[in-house]
Amino acid sequence: MRGLCPVRLYSRMPSHQPWEPEGGGTTPFGRSPTGPVGRRVASQSDEMGRTLQTVSPTPDDEFKIDLRSEVTVELVKHSAADSDVLFAARVSTVGEQSLDELDKDPERSTGLINYLMRDRHGSPFEHNSMTFFISAPIFVFREFMRHRVGWSYNEESGRYRELQPVFYVPDTSRKLVQKGRPGKYVFVEGTPEQHELVGHAMEDSYRQAYRTYQQMLAQGVAREVARAVLPVGLFSSMYATCNARSLMHFLGLRTQHELAKVPSFPQREIEMVGEKMEVEWARLMPLTHAAFNANGRVAP
């Protein structure tokens, strides 16, 4: 089951149904011009044939928001092995006989993989494919999609489906305070008071934004318009497909590592995604991953 580790859960409103007061009164979203308060869950004219119900709101008739501090990465499909690097490289010297590499133990050719990595002969590392299913805040995806070469993306659409109230709140391990000027700064631990402020402020903002989103949907506003009020802390999901070379370039920029020759300063949330992707890639192509680390984590 795909999912993220929930941090806190709150009171629940059933998944979106239109608000149509029968008569007048006050709805959860404002004043109705006539009659007693009620909520129409479905109407007799509903084209899907659903029946009419009216539910009186209660103090607990609030939606739930799911606050999460973790991202998820799942390898859903792959065609990737160290032998893919070897047959692609050896075609330059032995032609079609290079296909024999697919049936050989790649361990015997560790030196060739290291040579290709060290001298940055990059194209042999492109003859493989990995597809990941990623769930993360929207702001992570906006950074992620700056990586275009060797990547393909398909993301959940706020035009075609109702977006769910799942939002990001950093946990206490996330450094909150930036010190220094742009280009020369560090992040340091936040105080308990700062973490409490961040948690409450984000929750209040998310709750208000999602309430407004639901209000617009209830009044018949198109999803593609109503989504404009939702913040970038909302979780989205996407498929991301890459090859080993494009992934190495991503990791070189979006993760920090003691073996890296070139320093990187990624935002922690996209680094969390990168770390999980790297674990899966290292399992599929251990020799290539080892050569990447041995040569300063610079993509060939």
PALO-593743 format. One record per residue: z, y, x of N, C-alpha, C, O in turn; residue in three letters. Coordinates in steps of 0.1 Angstrom, whole numbers, plus 2048, in hexadecimal, padded with zeros to 3 digits. Layout:
ZYXZYXZYXZYXALA...
***
This chain:
8007F480880080080080080C80980980E812MET7F68168067F682280E80182B80980382C7FDARG80783281281183C80D81784281981683E825GLY81F84D81682685482083585481E839852812LEU83D85582884B85482685086181F85086C824CYS85585F81385A86B80B867870812870868816PRO86887D81287488381787E88680B88A88280CVAL87988C80188188F7F587988E7E986D8917E9ARG87F8897DE8788897D18808917C788C8927C8LEU8788977BE87F89F7B487B89B7A68738927A4TYR8808A379C87E89F78E86F89E78B8668A4792SER86C89878085F89377E85889977185F89A767ARG84C89E7728448A1767839896767833893771MET83589075B82B88675B81E88C76181C899761PRO81588476580888976B802892760804890754SER7F989B7657F58A675D7EF8A27507E789974EHIS7F48A97457EF8A97387EE8B77337F68BF737GLN7E58BB72B7E38C97267F08CD71E7F68C5717PRO7F38DA7207FE8E07187F88E770C7F18F170FTRP7FB8E37007F68EA6F58018EB6EA8038E26E3GLU8088F66EA8138F86E180E8F76D38048FD6CFPRO8168F06CA8138F06BC81B8FA6B58278F86B3GLU8169056B181D9106AB82091B6B58169226B9GLY82C91C6BA82F9276C383B9236CC8409186CBGLY84092D6D484C92A6DC84892B6EB83D9316EEGLY8519276F384F92870184B91B707852911706THR84091B70E83C90F71684291072484791A728THR84190572C84690673983E91074284391474CPRO83391573D82A91E74482A92C73E822935742PHE83292F73383293C72D83393C71E838932719GLY83094771883394870A82694470281B948705ARG82993D6F781E9396EE81E9426E28299466DESER8139466DC81394F6D181994B6C481D9536BCPRO81993E6C181D9396B482692C6B58249256BETHR82F92B6AB83591E6A883E9186B284191E6BCGLY84490B6AF84D9056B88469006C483A8FE6C5PRO84F8FD6CE8498F86DB8468EA6DA84D8E26D4VAL83B8E66E08378D86E182D8D66EC8278E06F1GLY82B8C96F08218C66FA8178BC6F581C8B16F1ARG80A8BF6F58018B56F07FC8AD6FC7F68B2705ARG7FF8A06FB7FC8977057ED8937047E689170EVAL7E88926F87DA88F6F67D78946E87E08966E0ALA7CA8956E47C689A6D77BD8906D07B78876D7SER7BD8916C37B48886BB7A588A6BF79E8806BDGLN7A28966C37948986C77918946D57858966DASER79B88F6DC79888A6EA78D8816EB78C8776E4ASP7838846F377787C6F477986E6F97718656F8GLU78586C6FF78985F7047908566F979484B6FCMET79285C6ED7988556E27A78546E37AD84C6DCGLY7AE85C6EB7BC85C6EC7C28626DF7BC86B6D9ARG7CE85E6DC7D58626CF7DE86E6D27E28716DETHR7E28756C77EA8816C87F987E6CA7FE8766C2LEU7FF8856D380E8846D58138926D780C89A6DEGLN81F8956D38258A26D683389F6DB83B8986D5THR8368A46E78428A26EE8498AF6F08448B86F6VAL8568B06EB85D8BC6EE8628BD6FC8678B3701SER8608C87038658C97118748C971287B8CD708PRO8798C471D8878C371F88A8CA72D8818CD734THR8968CD7308998D373D8948CB7498918D0753PRO8938BE74788E8B575287F8B375287A8AC75AASP8788B974886A8B87478638C075285B8C974FASP8658BC75E8608C376A8588B977285B8AD771GLU84E8BE7798478B478284E8B178E8578B9793PHE84B8A67948518A27A18488A67AC83C8A57ABLYS84D8AB7B78458AD7C384B8A37CD8578A17CFILE84189E7D58458947DF84389B7ED8398A07F0ASP84E89D7F484F8A480084F89980C85789080CLEU84589A81584489081F84389782D83D8A282FARG84889083784889584583F88C84E83E89085ASER83A88284883187985182387984C82087B840GLU81A87685580C87485280986585381185E859VAL7FF86084D7FB85284E7ED8518537E4859850THR7EB84785B7DD8448617DC8358607E482D865VAL7D18318597CE8238587C082085D7B6826858GLU7BE8168667B181286A7AB8098607B17FE85ELEU7A180D85979C80584E78F7FD85178C7F384AVAL78880185C77C7FA8607797FD86E77B808873LYS7747F38757717F68837667EC8897657E1884HIS75F7F18927567E889B7587EE8A97507F68ADSER7637EA8AF7667F08BC76D7E68C57777E08C1ALA7687E58D176E7DC8DB7697E18E975F7E88EAALA7717DE8F376D7E190175F7DC9057587E290DASP75C7D190074E7CB9037437D48FE7387D3903SER7457DC8F473B7E58EF7387EF8FA72C7F38FBASP7417F490273F7FD90D7367F691872D7FC91DVAL7397E991A7337E29257247DF92271C7E192BLEU7217DA9177137D791470B7E49146FF7E4918PHE7107EF90F7097FB90E70680191C6FC80691FALA7107FF92570E8049327047FC93A6FC801942ALA7057EF9396FD7E69416EE7E593D6E67E0945ARG6EB7EB9326DD7EB92E6D47F39386C87F093AVAL6DB7FC93F6D38049496CF7FC9556C680095CSER6D57F19576D27E99636CC7DB9606C57D6968THR6D07D59556CB7C89526C47C69456C07BC941VAL6C27D293E6BA7D19326C17C99276CD7CA924GLY6B87C09206BD7B99156C87AE9196CF7AA910GLU6C97AB9266D37A192A6E17A79296EB7A0929GLN6E27B49276EF7BB9256F67B69197027B7918SER6EF7B090F6F57AB9036FE79F90670779B8FELEU6FC79991270578E91671479291771D78A916ASP71579F9197237A591B72B7A390F7387A290FGLU7257A190372C7A08F77347938F673E7918EFLEU72F7898FE73677C8FE73F77A90A74476F90CASP74078491274878291E75678991D758792914LYS75F78592676C78C92676B79992C76879A938ASP76E7A492476C7B192A7767B49367747BE93DPRO7817AC93778B7AE9417847AE94F7897B5958GLU77A7A69517747A595E76C7B19627687B396DARG76A7BA9587627C795A76A7D39597657DE956SER7787D295B7807DD95A77C7E896477D7F4960THR7777E596F7737EE9797677F7974767803977GLY75E7F196D7527F896875780295D75280E95DLEU7607FE95576580794A76C81395176A81F94DILE77481095B77B81B96277182496977383196AASN76681F96F75C82797675583096C75483C96FTYR75282B96174B83395675483E95274F84A950LEU76183B95076A84694C76C85095776C85C954MET76E84B96377185596E76585E97176886A973ARG75985997174D86197474786796873C86D968ASP74D86595C74A86B94F73B86894B734870947ARG73985B94C72D855945730852937735847934HIS72E85B92E73585A92172E85291673484D90EGLY72085191771984B90C71D83D90971D8398FDSER72083491372482690F73182690773381B900PRO7398309067458308FE7428348EF74B8348E7PHE7358368EC73283A8DF72D82E8D672B8308CAGLU72B8238DC7258188D473080F8CD7308038CFHIS7388168C574280F8BE7468188B27418248B2ASN74E8138A975181B89D75F81889876380C898SER76782289477482088D775829882771835883MET77982487677B82C86A78A82C867790821865THR79083886579E83986279F840854797848850PHE7A983B84D7AD8428417BA84A8447C4844848PHE7B98578427C48608477C986883B7C286D833ILE7D786983A7DD8718307E687B8387EE877840SER7E38888367EA89383D7E98A08367E18A182CALA7F08AA8397EF8B78337E18BD8357DA8BA83FPRO7DD8C582C7CF8CB82D7CE8D383A7C38D3840ILE7D88DA83F7D78E284B7D38D98577CD8DE860PHE7D88CC8577D48C38617C58C08617BE8C086BVAL7C08BE8557B28BB8537A98C785779E8C585DPHE7AE8D38557A68DF8597A48E086879A8E486DARG7AF8DC86F7AD8DB87E7A58CF88279D8D088BGLU7A78C487B7A08B787F7918B987E78A8B4887PHE78D8C087477E8C08717778CA87A76B8CC879MET77E8D08837788D888E7718CE8987688D28A0ARG7758C289876F8B78A07638B28997648AA88FHIS7578B589D74B8B28967428A789D73D89F896ARG7428A88AA73989F8B173F8918B174A88F8B6VAL7378878AC73C8798AC7468768A174D86C8A1GLY74787F89775187D88C74987E87E74088687DTRP74E87687574987886775687885E75F871860SER75588085476188284B75D88183C752886838TYR76587C83476587D82577387F82077C876823ASN77588A81A78388D81678488D80677B88F7FFGLU79088A80279488C7F47908997EF7928A37F5GLU78B8997E27858A67DD78E8AC7D27928A57C9SER7928B97D47998C07C97908C47BE7958CA7B4GLY7838C37C077A8C67B57798BA7AB7778BD79FARG77A8AE7B07778A37A778389B7A378289279BTYR78F89E7A879B8977A47A78A17A37A78AB7ABARG7B089E79B7BC8A679B7C58A37A77C88977A9GLU7C98AD7AE7D08AB7BA7DF8A87B77E58AE7AELEU7E589F7BF7F389B7BC7FD8A47C47F98A97CFGLN8098A57BE8138AE7C581A8A87D18268A57D0PRO8138A57DB8188A07E88178AA7F280C8AE7F5VAL8228AE7F88228BA8018298B680E8328AD80FPHE8268BE81982C8BC8268388C58288378D1825TYR8438BF82D84E8C78328528C083F8548B4840VAL8548C884A8578C28578658BD85786E8C2851PRO8678B285E8758AD85F87C8B486B8768BC871ASP8888B086E8908B787888B8B58868908BC88FTHR8828AB88887D8A98968728B389986E8B58A5SER86D8BA88F8628C48918688D18978718D7891ARG8638D58A38688E28A88628ED8A08568EE89DLYS86B8F689C86790189386490E89985D916893LEU8699118A586991F8AA8609208B58609198BFVAL85692A8B484D92C8BF8529388C78559438C2GLN8529368D58569418DE84C9438E884693A8EELYS8499508EB83F9538F48339598ED83295A8E1GLY82995E8F581D9658F081295A8EE8139508F4ARG80895E8E77FD9548E57F79508F27F49598FBPRO7F49438F47EF93E9017FA93B90B7F7934915GLY80693F90881193C91181E93B90982694490ALYS81F93190182B9308F88309218F88299188FBTYR83C9208F38429138F18489128E384B91D8DDVAL84A9068DE8529048D28608FE8D58618F68DEPHE86A9048CF8778FF8D187D8FB8C48788FD8B9VAL8898F48C588F8EE8B98938F98AF8979048B4GLU8938F68A38989008998A68FD8968AB8F2899GLY8AD9078918BB90588D8BC8FD8808B28FD878THR8C88F887C8C98F286F8C68FB8648C18F785APRO8CA9088668C791285B8B891585A8B391684FGLU8B19148658A291686489C90A85D89290C855GLN8A08FE86089A8F385A89D8F384B8958F0843HIS8A98F78478AD8F88398A490383289F900827GLU8A290E83989A91883388B913831885915826LEU88690D83B87890883A8778FE82F86D8FF827VAL8808F582E8808EB8238808F18158788ED80DGLY88A8FA81388B90080687F90980387A9097F8HIS87B91180D87091A80A86391380785C9177FEALA86090880F85490180C8558FA7FE84B8FA7F7MET8608F47FB8628EE7EE85F8F77E38588F47D9GLU8659037E486490D7D98559127D88509137CDASP84F9147E38419187E383890E7DD82F9107D5SER83A9017E28328F67DD8338F47CE82A8F27C6TYR8408F57C98438F37BB83C8FD7B38368FA7A8ARG83D90A7B78379157AF8279137AF8219157A5GLN8229107BB81390F7BC80E9037B38049057ACALA8158F87B38108ED7AB8128EF79C80B8EB794TYR81D8F779981F8FA78B81490378680E90177BARG80F90C78E80491578A7F790D7897EF90F780THR7F59047937E98FB7927E98F37857DF8F377FTYR7F48EE7817F58E67757F28EF7697EC8EB75FGLN7F88FB7697F690575E7E790875C7E2908751GLN7E090A7677D290D7667CA9017617C1902759MET7CD8F57667C68E97617C98E77527C08E474ALEU7D58EA74D7D98E973F7D18F27367CE8EF72BALA7CD8FE73C7C59087357B69067367AE90E732GLN7B28FB73C7A48F773D79D8FD7497918FC74AGLY7A490275279E90875F7998FC7677A08F2769VAL78D8FD76D7878F27757908EF7817968F8787ALA7908E37857988DE7907948E679D79D8EA7A5ARG7878E979E7828EF7AB7878FE7AB7889037B6GLU78B9047A07909117A079F9117A17A59187A9VAL7A690879A7B49077997BA9037A77C59087ABALA7B38FC7AF7B88F77BC7BA9027C67C19017D0ARG7B490E7C37B69197CC7C491E7CE7C79247D8ALA7CD91B7C57DB91F7C67E39157CF7EF9197D2VAL7DE90A7D27E69007D97E69037E87DC9077EELEU7F19007EF7F29047FD7ED8F98067EA8EE802PRO7EB8FD8137E68F481D7F08E98217ED8E0828VAL7FD8EA81C8078E081E8058D481580C8CA816GLY7FB8D580B7F88CA8027F28BE80A7EA8C1813LEU7F68B28077F08A680E7E28A48087E08A57FCPHE7D98A08117CC89B80D7C988E8147D288981CSER7BE8888117BB87B8187AC87B81B7A4882814SER7A887482679A87482A7988678327A1861837MET78B86383278685A83C78086184877986B846TYR78385D85477E86386077985886978084F86CALA76C85986C76584F87476185588275C860882THR76484D88C76185389A75D8478A375E83B89FCYS75A84A8AF7588408BA7638438C576A84D8C4ASN76483B8CF76E83C8D976D8498E077784F8E4ALA76084D8E375E85A8EB7638668E376A86F8E8ARG75F8678D67648728CE7738728CC77987C8CBSER7798668CA7878658C978E8698D57998708D5LEU7898668E178F86A8EE78F8798EF79987F8F3MET78487F8EB78488E8EB78E8948E279589E8E5HIS79088E8D679A8938CC7A88918D27B089A8D2PHE7AA8868D87B88838DE7BB88C8E97C68918EBLEU7B188F8F17B38988FD7B78A68F87BE8AD900GLY7B38AB8EC7B68B88E77C28B88DE7C98C28DELEU7C48AD8D77CE8AD8CC7DA8A58CE7E28A38C5ARG7DC8A08DB7E989A8DE7ED89F8EC7E58A38F4THR7FA89F8EE8008A18FB80489490180988B8FAGLN80189390E80488691580788992480189292AHIS81188292981588493780988194180A88694CGLU80087993D7F58759467E987F9457DF87D94DLEU7E988893C7DE89193A7DC89B9467E68A194AALA7D089B94B7CD8A59567CC8B39507D08BD957LYS7C78B49447C58C193E7D08C39337D18BB92AVAL7D88CD9347E38CF92A7DD8D291C7D28D891BPRO7E48CE9127E08D09047EC8D58FC7F78D18FFSER7E98DD8F27F48E38EA7F18E18DB7EF8EB8D4PHE7F18D58D67ED8D38C87F98D68BF8048D68C3PRO7F58D98B37FF8DA8A88058CC8A67FD8C28A6GLN8128CB8A48188BE8A38138B58998128A989BARG80F8BB88D80B8B38827FE8AC8857FC8A0881GLU7F48B288B7E88AB88F7EA8A289A7E389889BILE7F38A58A37F789C8AE7FC88F8A87FA8848ADGLU80488F89D8098838977FE87A8927FF86E893MET7F388088D7E88788897E18728957DE866895VAL7DF87A89F7D98758AB7E086A8B27DA8608B6GLY7ED86A8B27F68608B87F48538B07F38488B6GLU7F38538A37F184789B7E384189D7E183589DLYS7D984A89E7CB8458A07CA83F8AE7C48358B0MET7D18448B87D083F8C67D68318C67D18288CDGLU7E182E8BF7E78218BF7DD8178BA7DB80C8C0VAL7D581A8AF7CB8118AA7C080F8B47BB8038B6GLU7BB81A8BA7B08198C47B48118D07AC8088D5TRP7C08138D57C580B8E17C57FC8DE7C37F48E7ALA7C87F98D27C97EA8CE7BA7E48CE7B97D98D2ARG7B17EC8CA7A37E78CA79C7E78D77957DE8DALEU79F7F18DF7987F38EC7A27F68F77A28018FCMET7AA7EC8FB7B57EF9047B07F39127B67FB919PRO7A57ED9177A07F192479B7FF92479D80692ELEU79480391A78E81191979A81A91879A82591ETHR7A48179107B082090E7B782191C7BB82C91FHIS7B88169237BF8179307B882093A7BE827941ALA7AA81F93A7A28279437A383693F7A383E947ALA7A48389327A684692D7B384C9337B3857938PHE7BD8459327CA8499377CA84B9477CF85494CASN7C484194D7C384195C7BB84C9627BD85096DALA7B285295A7AA85C95E7AD86A9587A4872956ASN7BA86C9557BE8799517BC87C9427BD88893EGLY7B887293A7B687592C7AC8809297AD888920ARG7A187F93179688892F78A88092A786876930VAL78588491E77A87C91876E87C92276A887927ALA76787192375B87092C74F87892674587892CPRO
***
